[in-house]
Amino acid sequence: MMFWIREIVGWVLVVAALVVMQMGLNFALSSGSPKIVEASVVIFASLGLLRSGILLIRISTAARICKLDRQHEKSP
């Protein structure tokens, strides 16, 4: 069950990173006065969220593969 929780949290982090990245792009591309410094900080934060989400997804996938492999070894 921990695999699924980890994977769901990973996907939530990936979606959150995309939303934050959209917000940063809106800062950079605003027609009135573009806020480049603020946009770069927000984009940098979204990249951290994206990396952590992808890491959780990779870990849960590897754990599920290892669990299936162990089950396959135990069965005759």
N, C-alpha and C positions, 0 to 999 in steps of 0.2 A: 504494500500500500504506500510506503514511503516513496516509491518510484514515481507514482502518479502525482503525489503532492509536489515533489520536486519538479516534475515536468510542467505541471500547471503553473506553479510559481514562476518557472522559467519563461513560459509563454506570456504570462502577465507582464513580466519585466520587459520582454521584447516589445509588446504592444505599448507599454508605457514609454519606452525609449523612442518609438516612432512618433508618439504624440508629442513628447518633449522636443524631438527634432523638428516637427512641424512648427511648434511654437518658436523655436530658434530661427527657422527660415522666415517666419512671419516678421520677426524682429529685423532680420537682415534685409528683407525685401519690402519693408513698409515704404509707402510712397511719400509720406510726409517727411520724416527724418529717419533714415536708417540707423539702427543702433548696432553697429558692427561689433563693438567690444562685448556688449551684453549677449549678442547672438553667438559669439564664439564661446563664451562661458557656458551658455545653455547647450550648445552643440557638444561641447566637451563632456558635460554631465550626461547627455544622452548616450554618448559613446560608451561611457562607463556602465550605464544601465544595460545597454545592448550586449556588452561583453559578459556581464554577470548573468544575464538571461540565457545567452547561448551556452555559457559554462554549465549552468544548471541543467539545461536540456541535454548536453553531451554526457554529463555525469549520470543522469537518470537512464539514458539510452544504454550506456556502457554497463550499468548495474543490471538492467533487464537482460542484456545479452549474456552476462556472466551467470545470472540466475538460470536462464534457459540452458546454458551449457552444462551447468552442474546437474540439473534435472535430467539432461540427456545422458550424462555419464552414469548416473545412479540407476537408470532403468536398463534392464538386461536386454 
